[in-house]
Amino acid sequence: MKKKSLSVKKKNHNLILKHLNDKKILKIFKEFEKSIDVKSKYAAAISGGSDSLALAYFCKCISIIHKTKIKYFLVDHKLRTHSTREAKNVLKILNRIRIKCKILTWKGKKPSSNIQSIARKNRYNLITNECKKSNIQFLLLGHHIDDLYENFLLRLLRGSGLKGLVSMDKISQTDYNNIGIIRPLIDIKKTDLKKISKKVFNFFVEDPSNLDENFKRIRIRKLINTLEDEGLDKNKLRITINNLKYANNAINFYYKNNLRKNSTYFKEKNTVILNKSFFSQPNEIIFRSFADVLKKITKKHYPPRGKSLIAVIMGIKSGKLKKTTLGGCIIKKISKTVVVFPERS
C-alpha cells in the first residue's frame, strides 16, 4: 500500500477511535473487549437500533486495534413498507466508520400472528447460514441488560422451566447451525447504548413496534417500570436471574455427565444406546439428556414438546413402554437398554 493510502487509512482509524477518549465509552468498550477472543472470526447482527449500532462501533474498534475479522449482516424482514429503504439507509450510516454490511432478505409469505417470534427465528436462520458459508463460528448480538429482564419475565409468564428462564446468557450455543452466540453488551443499560450511538453516528432507528402494546414484549417493558415502583427493582431482578443461572449450570454439569457416562452414539448408523443408569437420574437430568439425544438423531433445532418427552420417559421408567416413535425417532426398549434411531421414510 502506498504511503498516501496508509496515511489516509490511519487518519480514518484515528477519527473512529477518538470516541474512546470518552471515559464512559472507553469503560464499556473495555468490558466489551473482555468478551472477545480477538483471534477468532465473528459476525455481527445489525438492525439499525441503538444497541446494534453501538455493537457495530465496538466491533469496528476491535477490528482496528486487534485486526480481528468481523462481518456484518442486516436482515430486511419486509414486514414494513419502507423496510428496504431503511436497511439501505443503515448501510450508509455504517459506511461513516468504514463498515461494509450485507443485507439479507427474508423472502416468502409473512405471518399474521406471532410475528416477532417468527421474525426472530428467520433472522437467526438467515444470519447463521451466512456464518456457515464464511466459516464463522461466533455471532455477536446487541442484547443489553434491559433485554435480559424482559426475556426473563416473558419466559416466566409462559411457564418456562429453569433452562428457559436463564436462556439469555452472555455466551451460549444456539440451536441454529451450531453457531456460538455472544452478547458482549448484556450487562450494559440501553440508555448508555443510545448515548454511544448518538455520539458516534448521530443516528439510530426507533422501531415503531416498540410502541405497539399489541406485542407482549412491549407490555412487559412497561410492567417492569410498574414493578420497580412496587419494590421489585432491576437490581433484585438481576440477583434472582444470577441465582437461577448458578442452579442451571449445576444441572447442565450433571446432565452432560449422564450423556457421557450412560449413552453411546454410533455415528455410522446414527443410533444412540442408553443404558439402565441413564434413566436412574433426577427427572430434570433425564429430561435434558433425552432431549439432547433426540436432537442429535434428528438434527433438528428443537426436541419434541415437553409433555411428549415426559410421557415417553415415564413409560420407559415404569417398564410399560416397549417401542414408540417421537419427533422423527424410534425409541425401543431392548432388555435393560433403550435404543434410539431415526424413523425411515
N, C-alpha and C positions, 0 to 999 in steps of 0.2 A: 504494500500500500504506500502511495506517495506521501511525503511529509505533510503536504497541504491537507490531504484527506484525513491523515491521522490527527492533525491539529483540529479540524472541524469536528471529528468524532469525539475527541477529548473535551472540546467545548460543549458539545451536546450532552455528554455524560455529566459534566460539572453542573449544567443547568438542571438536569434531572435530579442529581444527588443533593443539590443545595437545600431542598426541603428537609433533609435530615438534620440540618442545623437547628431546626425547631426541637427543643428538648423533649416535648411530649411525643412528637412524631418519631424521634430517634428512639425513645424508650419503647414504644410499641414495635418499631422495626427490630429492635434487639430481641424482643420476645418472639417475634415472627421468625427471625433468623435461627433461633434455637430449634425450631420445628423442622428445619430443612436440612437434609443431607446434601450439601452443595455439589457433590459428585454425581448425584442421580439426575435422571431426566424427568421432567414434570410437564403436566398440562394444567392450565388454569381455566376454570369455568367462569365466564364473564357474562353479566346480564345488562350492565349499564347502571345498576343501582349503586348507591354509595359504598356498600360493603364490597361489592365485586371490583369497583374501581380502585378502592384502597388496596385490595388484594393485588390487582394488576400493577399498581405503583410499586408495592413492596417486591413483587416478583421481578420487575424491571431492575430495581436496585440490586437484588440478589444476582441477577444475570450480569450486571455491570461489574460488581465488586468481586464475584467469585467465578465468573464465566459459566454459570450454571445454564443448562439448556432448558428453556421453558417455552411451550407452545400455548397459544391462547385460542379458545373456542367460545363462540357465542351462538346460542340456539334461537332461531326465529321460529316461534311456535305457530305463527299465522293465526293466532287467536283474536288479534285486534286488526282493524282495518289498516292502520298505518305501521304495523309491526316491522315490515321490511325496511321502510324508510327510517324508522327509529334505530334499527340494527345497524344500518349503514352510517347513521349519524354517530353512533357509539364508536364505530371503527375510525371515523375521522378524529374523534376526541382522543382515542388511544394513540393515534399517529403523532399526537403532540409530543409524546415521550418515546417515539420510535418503536411502538409496539405494533406488530402485524398480527391481526386477529382474523380467524377464519369463521365465516357464518355457516352454520349447519341448519338446514331447514327441515322442520317436521312436516312431512307430506302425508296426505291421506285425510280421511274423514275425521272431524273433530268431535269430541264428546259433548253431550248436552248436560251431563251431570258428573259429579266427582271430578271436575275439570282440573283443579290444582294437583291432585294426586296423580292423575293420568299424565298430565303435562310433565310432572317431575320425573316419572318413570321413563317417558320418552326422551326427556333431556339427558338423563343418565345413560340411556342406551346409545343415543347418538354420539355423545362425547366419549364414552368408554370404547366404542367401536373405533373411533379415530385414534384413541390412545393405543389400541392394539395394532393398528396399521403402522403407527410410528414407533412401536416397541417401547411405549411409555408405560411404566408400572404404577405411577402415582398421580392422582388427580387432586388438585388444590381447590378447595371451596371457600367461599367468603362468609360462611356462617359465623355469627357472633354470639355473645352471651345471651342476648335477648331472644335469639332463635332457640337457644338451649332451654330457656324457661317455657317458651310457647310449646315446643315439642313435648316436653315433659307433661304439661297439663293436658295437651291433646291426647297423648297416649293414656293418661290416667282416666280421662273421660271415656275412652274406648274400652277400658277394662284390660289394658295390656299387662302382661306379666313383667317380671323384673327385667328381663332382657330388652323388652320393648321400651320400658321407661328410661333406660340409660343408653339407648341406641345411638344418640348423637355424641360421639366422643371425639377427642382431638385427632386420634389416629384409629382408623377402623378399616375393615375389609368389606367392600361392597359385594353384593351378590351379582353385580353387573360385570361380567367379563373378568372377574377376579382382580379388579383394579383396586389398589390401596387408596383409601380416602384420607386426606389430611386436611384438618380445619385449623390452620395456624392462627386464626383470629378469634377462636371460640371463647377466649377469656376477655375479649375487648367489647366495650359498650358500643351500640350502634351510633350513639351521638358523637363519639370520638371518630368513628369511621366517616361520618358525614363531614366533620370538620376537615379531615385529611383530603377527602375527595374535592371539597370546596376549594381548599388551598392549592392543591396540585392541578386540578382540571378546571376549577370554577364551574363545575357541572356534575350532575348525576340525574338519573331518570327516577321519577317518582311513579311507580306502578299504580295506576288507578284502582286496581283490585285491592290495594292496601287500605282503601277507604270503604270498601264494599262489605257491609255486615252480613251479606248472604253467605260469605265464607266463614266457616267456623274459626279458622285461624285468626281472623280479624276480631271476632268476638272474644276470643281467648286473650288477645293482646289488650283489649280494654278491661277484661276481667282481672288481669294481673295488677293493673293500677288500683282496682277496687279492693283486691285482696291486701295490697300494700297498706291501704288506708285502715284495714281491719287488723293489721299487725303481722300479716304474713309477708314480710318484706323479701326482696330479692336475695338478700344475704342468707336468710333462713332457707329459701328455696335451694340455693346453691349447696348449702351444708347437707340438706336432705338428699340431693342428687349425688353428691360425692359419697355419702354413706352407702347409698344403694349401689354405687359403682364398685365399692370395695367388696360388697357381698356378691355381686355379679362376677367379679374377677375370680373369687374363690370357687364359684360354681363352674366357671369356664375351665379352671385348672383340673377339676375332678372329672368333668365330662370328657375332656380331651384325654385324660389319663385312662378313662374307661374305653374309649375308642382304641387307644394304643395297645392296651393290655388284653382286651376281650373281643377284638374283631380282627378279621384277616381279609384283606382285599386281594382278589385275583384279577389282575388287570386284563389278561387275555380274554377272560370270559365275562368281564365286568360284573363280578359277583362278590358279595360280602358274606362271610360266615361269622355268625355271632355265637359265642359260647354261653354256657349257662350263667356265668358270673356277670355277663353284660346286663342281664335283667334283674340282678340282685342288688342294684344300687338304689339310692333315693330316687323318687319319682322324677324330679326335675333333671337329674343327671341322665336318667334313661331317656327322657323326652328329648333333650337336646342331642344326645348321642344318636338316637334313632333317626331324628330329623336330618342330621348330617349324613347318615348312611343313605337315606332315600335321595337326598340331593346329589350325592356322589354318583349314584347309579343312574339317575335320570338326566343329570347335567342341567337341571332346571334351577332358576333363580331362587325359587321358594319351595319349601316342603309342602305336603298336603295340609289341610286345615287341622288346627289343634285338636278338635273333638274327634276327628277320624283317627289321628295318630294315637290319642289316648285310648280309644276303643280297641285298637289293634294291640297296643302294649298290654292292656288289661287282659285281653284274650290269651296272649302268649303267657303271661304270668300265671293265669288261672289253669292253664293247660287245656283249655277248651278249643283254642284256635289251632287248626292243623294246616290250613292253607287259605290264603286270601290274596286279593290284589288291592293295591293302594297307590295312587299317584303315579301310575305307569310302572309299578314294580309288582313282582310276585313275591310273596312272603310265605315261606314254607317251613314248618317245623319238622325236623328230622332228628329223631332220638332226642338228645339233650341240647342240640344246636338249632339255630334258626338261619336259614339260607335266604338271602335277598338278591334277586336278579331281575333284569328288565323284562317287561312283557314283550312278546314277539308279535309283530303285526302280521 
